[in-house]
Amino acid sequence: MAAPRSELGITVSLRTVERAVASLRRVRAAKARATVRFGTPSGRQQQIDFGERLVEIDSAEAKVSLFVATPGYSRRSGLPQKTAAKPKMQKG
């Protein structure tokens, strides 16, 4: 295998590159482990978020308070959501 060559014309061995990026790989792996989601049984855990926002209502500015409680077992952020088929209306 030919040694990698940089844009600067420096030739180094593959092992040199591997050693140089080893600490970066360890940091990346640690970050991936630190953000692993875990599931809990229904009714055991939930995430609560609260916030406030200024909005315009009927040409007047108003402060709106937001509160969201998401059960841990139902979190689906970042995952594609399946949409349920709409029920057909029966005539009669």
PyMOL CGO cylinders between C-alpha atoms (Angstrom):
from pymol import cmd
from pymol.cgo import CYLINDER

trace = [
    CYLINDER, 0.00, 0.00, 0.00, 1.32, 3.41, -0.92, 0.3, 1, 1, 1, 1, 1, 1,
    CYLINDER, 1.32, 3.41, -0.92, 1.88, 5.90, 1.89, 0.3, 1, 1, 1, 1, 1, 1,
    CYLINDER, 1.88, 5.90, 1.89, -0.75, 8.69, 2.08, 0.3, 1, 1, 1, 1, 1, 1,
    CYLINDER, -0.75, 8.69, 2.08, 0.41, 12.03, 0.72, 0.3, 1, 1, 1, 1, 1, 1,
    CYLINDER, 0.41, 12.03, 0.72, -0.94, 15.32, 1.99, 0.3, 1, 1, 1, 1, 1, 1,
    CYLINDER, -0.94, 15.32, 1.99, -1.70, 18.45, -0.02, 0.3, 1, 1, 1, 1, 1, 1,
    CYLINDER, -1.70, 18.45, -0.02, 1.59, 19.82, 1.31, 0.3, 1, 1, 1, 1, 1, 1,
    CYLINDER, 1.59, 19.82, 1.31, 3.52, 17.00, -0.32, 0.3, 1, 1, 1, 1, 1, 1,
    CYLINDER, 3.52, 17.00, -0.32, 4.41, 15.30, 2.98, 0.3, 1, 1, 1, 1, 1, 1,
    CYLINDER, 4.41, 15.30, 2.98, 4.52, 11.50, 2.83, 0.3, 1, 1, 1, 1, 1, 1,
    CYLINDER, 4.52, 11.50, 2.83, 3.59, 9.57, 6.00, 0.3, 1, 1, 1, 1, 1, 1,
    CYLINDER, 3.59, 9.57, 6.00, 2.73, 5.98, 6.77, 0.3, 1, 1, 1, 1, 1, 1,
    CYLINDER, 2.73, 5.98, 6.77, -0.83, 4.86, 7.42, 0.3, 1, 1, 1, 1, 1, 1,
    CYLINDER, -0.83, 4.86, 7.42, 0.15, 3.94, 10.99, 0.3, 1, 1, 1, 1, 1, 1,
    CYLINDER, 0.15, 3.94, 10.99, 1.30, 7.53, 11.59, 0.3, 1, 1, 1, 1, 1, 1,
    CYLINDER, 1.30, 7.53, 11.59, -2.11, 8.81, 10.49, 0.3, 1, 1, 1, 1, 1, 1,
    CYLINDER, -2.11, 8.81, 10.49, -3.87, 6.21, 12.67, 0.3, 1, 1, 1, 1, 1, 1,
    CYLINDER, -3.87, 6.21, 12.67, -1.87, 7.30, 15.73, 0.3, 1, 1, 1, 1, 1, 1,
    CYLINDER, -1.87, 7.30, 15.73, -2.57, 10.96, 14.98, 0.3, 1, 1, 1, 1, 1, 1,
    CYLINDER, -2.57, 10.96, 14.98, -6.35, 10.49, 14.86, 0.3, 1, 1, 1, 1, 1, 1,
    CYLINDER, -6.35, 10.49, 14.86, -6.63, 7.93, 17.69, 0.3, 1, 1, 1, 1, 1, 1,
    CYLINDER, -6.63, 7.93, 17.69, -7.45, 10.57, 20.34, 0.3, 1, 1, 1, 1, 1, 1,
    CYLINDER, -7.45, 10.57, 20.34, -10.06, 12.15, 18.04, 0.3, 1, 1, 1, 1, 1, 1,
    CYLINDER, -10.06, 12.15, 18.04, -11.70, 8.75, 17.58, 0.3, 1, 1, 1, 1, 1, 1,
    CYLINDER, -11.70, 8.75, 17.58, -11.76, 8.17, 21.35, 0.3, 1, 1, 1, 1, 1, 1,
    CYLINDER, -11.76, 8.17, 21.35, -13.47, 11.53, 21.92, 0.3, 1, 1, 1, 1, 1, 1,
    CYLINDER, -13.47, 11.53, 21.92, -16.02, 10.80, 19.19, 0.3, 1, 1, 1, 1, 1, 1,
    CYLINDER, -16.02, 10.80, 19.19, -16.75, 7.35, 20.63, 0.3, 1, 1, 1, 1, 1, 1,
    CYLINDER, -16.75, 7.35, 20.63, -17.16, 8.80, 24.14, 0.3, 1, 1, 1, 1, 1, 1,
    CYLINDER, -17.16, 8.80, 24.14, -19.65, 11.39, 22.86, 0.3, 1, 1, 1, 1, 1, 1,
    CYLINDER, -19.65, 11.39, 22.86, -21.63, 8.67, 21.09, 0.3, 1, 1, 1, 1, 1, 1,
    CYLINDER, -21.63, 8.67, 21.09, -21.80, 6.60, 24.31, 0.3, 1, 1, 1, 1, 1, 1,
    CYLINDER, -21.80, 6.60, 24.31, -22.82, 9.65, 26.36, 0.3, 1, 1, 1, 1, 1, 1,
    CYLINDER, -22.82, 9.65, 26.36, -25.88, 10.30, 24.20, 0.3, 1, 1, 1, 1, 1, 1,
    CYLINDER, -25.88, 10.30, 24.20, -27.29, 6.79, 24.06, 0.3, 1, 1, 1, 1, 1, 1,
    CYLINDER, -27.29, 6.79, 24.06, -31.03, 6.82, 24.74, 0.3, 1, 1, 1, 1, 1, 1,
    CYLINDER, -31.03, 6.82, 24.74, -32.52, 4.21, 26.98, 0.3, 1, 1, 1, 1, 1, 1,
    CYLINDER, -32.52, 4.21, 26.98, -36.09, 3.09, 27.28, 0.3, 1, 1, 1, 1, 1, 1,
    CYLINDER, -36.09, 3.09, 27.28, -38.18, 2.78, 30.40, 0.3, 1, 1, 1, 1, 1, 1,
    CYLINDER, -38.18, 2.78, 30.40, -41.44, 0.95, 30.97, 0.3, 1, 1, 1, 1, 1, 1,
    CYLINDER, -41.44, 0.95, 30.97, -44.69, 2.85, 30.51, 0.3, 1, 1, 1, 1, 1, 1,
    CYLINDER, -44.69, 2.85, 30.51, -45.45, 5.13, 33.46, 0.3, 1, 1, 1, 1, 1, 1,
    CYLINDER, -45.45, 5.13, 33.46, -41.94, 5.12, 34.95, 0.3, 1, 1, 1, 1, 1, 1,
    CYLINDER, -41.94, 5.12, 34.95, -40.32, 8.27, 33.52, 0.3, 1, 1, 1, 1, 1, 1,
    CYLINDER, -40.32, 8.27, 33.52, -41.13, 11.43, 31.57, 0.3, 1, 1, 1, 1, 1, 1,
    CYLINDER, -41.13, 11.43, 31.57, -39.38, 14.50, 30.24, 0.3, 1, 1, 1, 1, 1, 1,
    CYLINDER, -39.38, 14.50, 30.24, -40.85, 17.91, 31.07, 0.3, 1, 1, 1, 1, 1, 1,
    CYLINDER, -40.85, 17.91, 31.07, -40.06, 21.07, 29.12, 0.3, 1, 1, 1, 1, 1, 1,
    CYLINDER, -40.06, 21.07, 29.12, -41.29, 24.58, 29.90, 0.3, 1, 1, 1, 1, 1, 1,
    CYLINDER, -41.29, 24.58, 29.90, -40.82, 27.81, 28.02, 0.3, 1, 1, 1, 1, 1, 1,
    CYLINDER, -40.82, 27.81, 28.02, -42.19, 31.27, 27.35, 0.3, 1, 1, 1, 1, 1, 1,
    CYLINDER, -42.19, 31.27, 27.35, -42.46, 33.14, 24.09, 0.3, 1, 1, 1, 1, 1, 1,
    CYLINDER, -42.46, 33.14, 24.09, -43.69, 36.57, 23.03, 0.3, 1, 1, 1, 1, 1, 1,
    CYLINDER, -43.69, 36.57, 23.03, -46.24, 36.27, 20.24, 0.3, 1, 1, 1, 1, 1, 1,
    CYLINDER, -46.24, 36.27, 20.24, -48.59, 38.61, 18.43, 0.3, 1, 1, 1, 1, 1, 1,
    CYLINDER, -48.59, 38.61, 18.43, -52.28, 37.97, 19.05, 0.3, 1, 1, 1, 1, 1, 1,
    CYLINDER, -52.28, 37.97, 19.05, -54.84, 40.29, 17.47, 0.3, 1, 1, 1, 1, 1, 1,
    CYLINDER, -54.84, 40.29, 17.47, -52.17, 42.97, 16.83, 0.3, 1, 1, 1, 1, 1, 1,
    CYLINDER, -52.17, 42.97, 16.83, -51.06, 42.92, 20.49, 0.3, 1, 1, 1, 1, 1, 1,
    CYLINDER, -51.06, 42.92, 20.49, -47.94, 41.34, 21.95, 0.3, 1, 1, 1, 1, 1, 1,
    CYLINDER, -47.94, 41.34, 21.95, -48.61, 38.64, 24.53, 0.3, 1, 1, 1, 1, 1, 1,
    CYLINDER, -48.61, 38.64, 24.53, -46.43, 36.29, 26.56, 0.3, 1, 1, 1, 1, 1, 1,
    CYLINDER, -46.43, 36.29, 26.56, -47.40, 32.65, 26.03, 0.3, 1, 1, 1, 1, 1, 1,
    CYLINDER, -47.40, 32.65, 26.03, -46.29, 29.91, 28.43, 0.3, 1, 1, 1, 1, 1, 1,
    CYLINDER, -46.29, 29.91, 28.43, -45.57, 26.48, 26.98, 0.3, 1, 1, 1, 1, 1, 1,
    CYLINDER, -45.57, 26.48, 26.98, -45.51, 23.19, 28.88, 0.3, 1, 1, 1, 1, 1, 1,
    CYLINDER, -45.51, 23.19, 28.88, -44.82, 19.78, 27.36, 0.3, 1, 1, 1, 1, 1, 1,
    CYLINDER, -44.82, 19.78, 27.36, -44.67, 16.48, 29.25, 0.3, 1, 1, 1, 1, 1, 1,
    CYLINDER, -44.67, 16.48, 29.25, -43.43, 13.58, 27.13, 0.3, 1, 1, 1, 1, 1, 1,
    CYLINDER, -43.43, 13.58, 27.13, -43.49, 10.03, 28.54, 0.3, 1, 1, 1, 1, 1, 1,
    CYLINDER, -43.49, 10.03, 28.54, -40.05, 8.42, 28.18, 0.3, 1, 1, 1, 1, 1, 1,
    CYLINDER, -40.05, 8.42, 28.18, -41.40, 5.39, 26.36, 0.3, 1, 1, 1, 1, 1, 1,
    CYLINDER, -41.40, 5.39, 26.36, -42.98, 7.53, 23.63, 0.3, 1, 1, 1, 1, 1, 1,
    CYLINDER, -42.98, 7.53, 23.63, -39.99, 9.74, 22.68, 0.3, 1, 1, 1, 1, 1, 1,
    CYLINDER, -39.99, 9.74, 22.68, -39.40, 9.51, 18.97, 0.3, 1, 1, 1, 1, 1, 1,
    CYLINDER, -39.40, 9.51, 18.97, -37.32, 12.57, 18.15, 0.3, 1, 1, 1, 1, 1, 1,
    CYLINDER, -37.32, 12.57, 18.15, -35.12, 12.07, 15.13, 0.3, 1, 1, 1, 1, 1, 1,
    CYLINDER, -35.12, 12.07, 15.13, -36.97, 8.98, 13.96, 0.3, 1, 1, 1, 1, 1, 1,
    CYLINDER, -36.97, 8.98, 13.96, -39.20, 8.95, 10.91, 0.3, 1, 1, 1, 1, 1, 1,
    CYLINDER, -39.20, 8.95, 10.91, -42.86, 9.08, 11.90, 0.3, 1, 1, 1, 1, 1, 1,
    CYLINDER, -42.86, 9.08, 11.90, -45.35, 6.74, 10.32, 0.3, 1, 1, 1, 1, 1, 1,
    CYLINDER, -45.35, 6.74, 10.32, -48.64, 8.36, 9.50, 0.3, 1, 1, 1, 1, 1, 1,
    CYLINDER, -48.64, 8.36, 9.50, -51.79, 6.40, 10.08, 0.3, 1, 1, 1, 1, 1, 1,
    CYLINDER, -51.79, 6.40, 10.08, -54.17, 5.96, 7.18, 0.3, 1, 1, 1, 1, 1, 1,
    CYLINDER, -54.17, 5.96, 7.18, -57.20, 8.22, 7.43, 0.3, 1, 1, 1, 1, 1, 1,
    CYLINDER, -57.20, 8.22, 7.43, -60.39, 6.32, 8.19, 0.3, 1, 1, 1, 1, 1, 1,
    CYLINDER, -60.39, 6.32, 8.19, -62.86, 6.22, 5.34, 0.3, 1, 1, 1, 1, 1, 1,
    CYLINDER, -62.86, 6.22, 5.34, -66.13, 8.00, 5.95, 0.3, 1, 1, 1, 1, 1, 1,
    CYLINDER, -66.13, 8.00, 5.95, -69.22, 5.89, 5.47, 0.3, 1, 1, 1, 1, 1, 1,
    CYLINDER, -69.22, 5.89, 5.47, -72.19, 7.37, 3.74, 0.3, 1, 1, 1, 1, 1, 1,
    CYLINDER, -72.19, 7.37, 3.74, -75.55, 6.68, 5.19, 0.3, 1, 1, 1, 1, 1, 1,
]
cmd.load_cgo(trace, "trace")
